[in-house]
Amino acid sequence: MTITFIGHGYVGLVTAAVFADLGNTVYCVGRNPEKINNLKKGLTPFFEPGLEELVKKNLEQKRLIFTLDYQEAIPEADVVFICVGTPSLPSGEADLSAVFKASEEIAKNLKGYTVVACKSTVPVGTNRRVAKILEKGKKKDVKFDIASCPEFLKEGTALHDTQNPDRIVAGADSVKALDVLEELHKPINSIFLRTTIETAEMIKYGANTLLAAKISFANSMSFLCDIVGADIEQVMEGIGLDNRIGKQFLAAGVGYGGSCFPKDVKALVAMTKRYKTPGMLFEAVEEVNQIAHEHFFQKVKKYFHNDLKGKKITLWGLAFKPDTDDMRDAPSLPIIKSLLNEGAKVVAYDPKAVENAKKSLGEKYAIEYTPDAYSACAGTDALLIVTEWNEFKQADLEKVKKQLKKPVIFDGRNIYEAKKVKELGFEYYGTGK
Ligand SMILES: NC(=O)c1ccc[n+]([C@@H]2O[C@H](COP(=O)([O-])OP(=O)(O)OC[C@H]3O[C@@H](n4cnc5c(N)ncnc54)[C@H](O)[C@@H]3O)[C@@H](O)[C@H]2O)c1
């Protein structure tokens, strides 16, 4: 088939590369000439394990075509996937302007029968608004169907997730559109769930909010564990061993971040407000998340007798999670801001996210960055683990101890065993332990 992806972000570029690799002819449309030129050379605009290799391979095979031009990419397509960003507006609602702008461009260029499927996460009702834009902007005799095809990939494991999804959800009125989408996904061994458009839209928000709720649940439990002497990891293991609950997403820490959970929970809350249904459960998920990083910061502050002035603090990890350079809504950002606001100096190391961190923090929150984990600890007063990159798990803690002014670790991701670290002579503060 010939498929077109609008947007070459985490969703658009990853799925485009995977479908090209399955033998389809794939167009990927962007709007930034520099990024498109780089992509034509196989240079990806963000880090995702294995992605650059897959893009290069499919460029060489001429199955993957990057373009700025809708006129080139739309007319031949059997399926067009909308994969543009839907960030939060100040009200918490999703900003749908990129979805609607892309829809206008698609409409003008539709030729034969085309399925236009939205992978962007959008509130209920959006796909029907897309249909109206397509209807209004297309040439008279052109036929199309719309579908909601929400995406569930995770940054850091996006290729694997796209090649081996737990399920593919497709919502449409048209059986023909669903048949086309099922045929396209045939080489991917997964459950293909056919739903209505509204149901597919709701599944995505429900799934992300429930995952975020599991994290906020674990964090709420960890606040208590910190005080009553229980061990959050064992508590959650004991809970998660119940098959009805499951072990995943029950790790306490400094809170969730990234481009999806925070904005999608907020958008679901906004939907409950719009339709006047009780949204307090979803609101609490977000509130607890805000408290999680503040709780971690307060623990550090209390250790220094509420006086962080002149203290030098090391942060290991800036990205919102390991194996990505994505800094959107990363918990490291409020932690750094709180430390700087209290007069501390921050030295940070992250294997991939430094450039994006500089952009996110701006000049007002300038910090020092080091090229490796150990030099970030040179002469500092404490080490804070904020992102659980693998390289931190096996770090040479003897070396770390020699570097630090005082051997104290605040482990926001519980990557170390307290007993072992204490035996090495560290003061160790885990999360919920
Ligand atoms: N990142 C994830 O892990 C993930 C997972 C599942 C779903 N989603 C959802 O998928 C959507 C996209 O997320 P993302 O992380 O890939 O976003 P992103 O910010 O990484 O990428 C968005 C892309 O859209 C492009 N774009 C915007 N307007 C355009 C236009 N008019 N024409 C062409 N390109 C345009 C941007 O240039 C960018 O390349 C969002 O709704 C998000 O919630 C994201």
The ligand as a Gaussian input file, in Angstrom:
#p B3LYP/6-31G(d) Opt

LIG

0 1
 N        5.179000      10.573000      22.000000
 C        4.513000       9.496000      22.366000
 O        5.024000       8.636000      23.063000
 C        3.080000       9.294000      21.902000
 C        2.502000       8.035000      22.056000
 C        1.182000       7.850000      21.638000
 C        0.463000       8.914000      21.138000
 N        1.046000      10.147000      21.026000
 C        0.240000      11.232000      20.454000
 O        0.590000      11.367000      19.088000
 C        0.594000      12.747000      18.713000
 C        1.950000      13.143000      18.194000
 O        2.872000      12.984000      19.266000
 P        4.452000      13.089000      19.028000
 O        5.085000      12.775000      20.333000
 O        4.832000      12.323000      17.827000
 O        4.573000      14.643000      18.737000
 P        5.851000      15.448000      18.279000
 O        5.730000      16.788000      18.877000
 O        7.084000      14.640000      18.526000
 O        5.662000      15.536000      16.695000
 C        4.619000      16.236000      16.081000
 C        5.001000      16.438000      14.627000
 O        3.945000      17.045000      13.919000
 C        4.504000      17.969000      13.006000
 N        3.452000      18.882000      12.511000
 C        2.662000      19.709000      13.222000
 N        1.810000      20.350000      12.410000
 C        2.045000      19.909000      11.154000
 C        1.492000      20.161000       9.885000
 N        0.485000      21.028000       9.736000
 N        1.988000      19.518000       8.806000
 C        2.998000      18.642000       8.945000
 N        3.556000      18.340000      10.141000
 C        3.096000      18.965000      11.209000
 C        5.615000      18.584000      13.790000
 O        6.518000      19.262000      12.984000
 C        6.207000      17.313000      14.437000
 O        7.077000      16.670000      13.530000
 C        0.132000      13.521000      19.936000
 O       -1.258000      13.678000      19.888000
 C        0.503000      12.579000      21.085000
 O       -0.304000      12.774000      22.200000
 C        2.350000      10.349000      21.388000

